[in-house]
Amino acid sequence: MKPAPFAYVRPARVEDVLAELATEDTKVLAGGQSLVPVLAMRLGRPATLVDITSVAELQAIDRAGDTLRIGAAVRQRAVERSDHTRSVPLIGMALPFVGHRELRSRGTVCGSLAHADPAAELPAIACCLAARVEVAGQNGRRWVDADTFFLGAMTTGTGSDEVVTAVEFPVARPGQGFGFAEIARRHGDFALAGVATAVTVDADDTVTAARLTGFGISDRPVTRDVTDLLADGPTGPAELRPALAELAAEIVDTGGDAHGSTGYRRRLFAVLAARELATARRRAAATAATAAAGTPEAAA
């Protein structure tokens, strides 16, 4: 099939983008890797596509202090190759699982966030790291925490006259470690279940913070604070799995389909979460030890 007819505009400034979005029945085009198939199948028929890829302000990857800012027009492949990305290791872990290289050469990080597929990797990374999404509209710009940005499947907190302009991730610090894993039928497919983890330890190797985000398990990324789970007792995958199996029963509510039942996804989540929490805990201890030795480097 082919898309229904539409008008195409390519503004050079955010202000011009917003002016176009103030009209009826418009849709933002960034990478197009999700939108174009929807148009081709005529599941969406916007009157106008507003291409934001010529807006210079949206094309930068910048690190300022303890924050990494990625503009809305930055390709996933550019982020994957950027030296700045090493300051946020969890992004580097997740990006190779996002579709295929050819798709990442066109798709954008912010576009994935705005699309809000519940099985997508980048929304889960944003939630796990407590990232902030910048949204611009006629009334100015505002910041939305990733935890509250995703409202449901393919649904975010942006209005029809607003556009995502950037996302900011916190830079990793010594004493932090991360983990990421997913299970898909084939590499590049959306995950049947996946997890992202972030653990922080202090100078005494005590866990002070631990976050776990699951994706492909509900209608949006699901994040839980699991500091108490790691703060006391053994932290190996086998020891963590019973508690995470209980958590899976609580948060994994995706219905069964041809690829796996709800129970299967719960088992996947529990196994992956236990392994990646243990991995993040071990990496956090390693980066803390490296920093204490006087050669601090980004968590890995």
N, C-alpha and C positions, 0 to 999 in steps of 0.2 A: 504494500500500500504506500501511498504518498500523502504528505501532510495536506490539510485543507489550506486554502490561500491565506496568507498573512502578510502584513506590512513589516518591514525590517528597518530599524534605526540603530545607529551606532554613535552615541554621544561621546564627547571627549571630556566631560566634566561630571562629577557626581550631581551637581545642581541640575544639569540637563537630563540626567537619568531620572531624577525625582520628578521633573516636569513631565516626562513621558509617562511615568507610573501614575501620575495624578489623573490621567485619562482612563477611560474604561477598558477593561479586558486586555491588559498587557501582561507580559511574562518576561522575566529577566533571563537572559542567555549568557552564560559564562563559558563553561567547558562544553556543555550540551550533551554529555555522555548519558545523562538520564532523561533530559528533556526531549532530545531529538527522537529517540525511539517512541516516546509517548505521542509526539506529534505524528510520526509516521503511521502509528496504529490508530490515529484519530481518537485517542482517548482524551486528548486535550485539543482545543481549537481556539487559541488566543487570537485576537485581532491583530496584535502587534507584538513582535519580539524586540526587546531592548537589549542590545549587545553591549556589555560593559567592558569588553576586553581592550578597548582603546583608551580607557580612563587611566592616565598615568599614575594617579594617586593610588590605584588599587593593584599595582603591579609589583610592589616592593616586598621583600623579606628583610626585616630589620630586627636587630637585637639591641635593646636599650636596657642596660642594667640587668635586672633579673626577669626580663620579659622578652619573649620572642613574638613579634607581630608579623602576621601573614595576611597580605592584602587579598581581596576577593577575586582578583583576576590572576593570581599566581597559580601556575599549573602544579599538579601533584608531583610531576617528574622533576620540576625545578626545585621543589622542596626536598625531594629525595636526594638530589645531588648537592644541595647547598651545605656549605660548611657550618652555617648557623644551626642546621638541624641537629648537629651533634650535641648542642646544648639542651635539647629536649629528646632524650634517647627513645622515649616511648613512641614518638612519631616515626623515627627511623625503623623501629621494630615492626610497626603496623603497616607502613606504606607498601612494602613488597606484597602484601596480601590483598591490596586494593585493586581488584580487577586484574588487568594485564598491563604490561609496559606501554603498549600502544594506547590504551585507554587513559593511563596516567599522564601521557604526553599531552592530552587535551583536557582532561578533567581537572577541576580545581578543588582545593581543600575546603574553601568556604561554600562552594557549590554542593559538595557532599553534605555539609552541615545543613544547608538550606533545604536540601532534598529530604533529609531526615528519614532515610530508610532504616527501619529498626534492626536490620542485619548488617548495616554498614560499619566499617571499622572506625572511621574518623570521628563520628559523633560519640562513640564510646571512649575514644582517647580524650576528647574534649571534656567529657564528664569526669573521667577518672582523675584528670589533672586539674579539675576545677578551673577550666579555661573561661574566658569571657568573650562574648560575641558582640561586635560593634554593629549597630543597626542605624541607618540614616533614614529620615523621613522629612516631611514638610515642616515639622515642629523641631527639627534639629537632630542631634545624634544622641543615642543612649546605649548603655552597656547592659547586656543580659547575661547572667551566669548560665553556663552550659547546663547545669542541673535543672534549670527552669525553662531553658530555651525550647526543649523538645516536649511537645504537648501530646503527641501520639504518632501513629504511623503516618509519615509524609506530612506532618503538621508541626509547625513551629510558632513561636511567639511573634513573628513578624506580620505586619499588616500588608494589605494588598498594595498600598502606596509606599511601602518601605523596601529597602534593599540592604542586605548584609554587606558591609564594607570591609570588615577585617575580623580576624580572631587573634586573641593574645593568649599564649601559653606561658606558664611560669617555667623559668629555666631550672634545671636540676641542680641540686646542691650536694656537697659532700655529705654522706650519711643517708643518701636516698638511693633506692634501687627499684627496678621496674621489671615487669613481666608481661608477656603478651602471647596468646595462642588462640587458635580457632580450628574448628573442624568443618570442612566443606567437602562436598562430593568430588569436586575437582578444584585444582588451584585456580583462583580467580572467580569462582562462584561465590555467591553470598553464603555466609557462615550458617550452618545448622545451629551452632552455639559457639560463643567465643568469650574470652575474658581479657581484661586489662587490669594490671595491679600496680600499686605504688606503695612503697613501704619506706618509712623514715626511722632511723635509729639515732640515739644520742652518743656521746663520747664513751658511755659505759656499755654500749651495745644493747641498750634497752629500746624496744620498739615504742616510739612516741606517736606514730600515726600510721595507719594502714587503710587504704581504700581499694575497693574491688568493684569493677564495673562489668556487667554482663551484657552481651548483645546477641541478637538473634533469638532471644528467649522471651521477649514481651513486645509490646507495641512501641517501645522506646528503649534507650539504654537504661539499665537499672544499676544504681550505685549504692553501695553500703559501706559504712565505716566498720571495719573489722579489726580495729586496734586491739580490743579486748581478747580477740581470738589468738593473736600473736604475742600479746604481752606476757602471758604466763604459760608455762609448760612447753612440751616439745613442739617444734614447728616443721617437722618433716611432712611430706605429702600424705603418708599413710595416717599420721596422727590428726591431720587437719580434715581429712575427708569426711568423717562422720558429721562434724558440725556443719560442713559445707553442703552435705546432702540434705540436712534439715533446712538450710537456707535456700537450696534449690527448690525444695517443695513449696517454699513460700513465694519465691519471686519468678520462677519459670512458669509462665501461664500461656505460652504460645500453643495453639491447638495442634494436634497431630495432622500430618499430611503424608503425601507419598514418600517423602524423604526421611521421615522419622516421627515417632509419637512424642507426646509431651513427656512421658516417662523416659524415653531415650535421651531427649534433650536435657532433662534433669540430671541424668547420669553423666552425660558429657560435661555439663557445667561443673558438677561437683569435682570430677577428675581434673579438668583443666584448671579450675580455681585453686585446688589444693596444690597442684604442681607449680603454678605461676606465683602464688603467694610465697611458697617456700623459696622459689628462685629469686623473687624480689627481695626477700629477707636476706638471703645470702649475698646478693649484690650490694645491698645497703651496707652490710657489715664490711664488705671489701672496700667500698668507697670511703667509709669512715676511717678504716685503717690506713688507706692511702693518704687521706688528708692529715691524719695524725702523724704520719711519717714525714710530712712536710712537702709532699708533691701532690696537692689536690688536683683532681681532674673530674670531668663530668661523669655522673653516674652512668653505668652501662647495664 
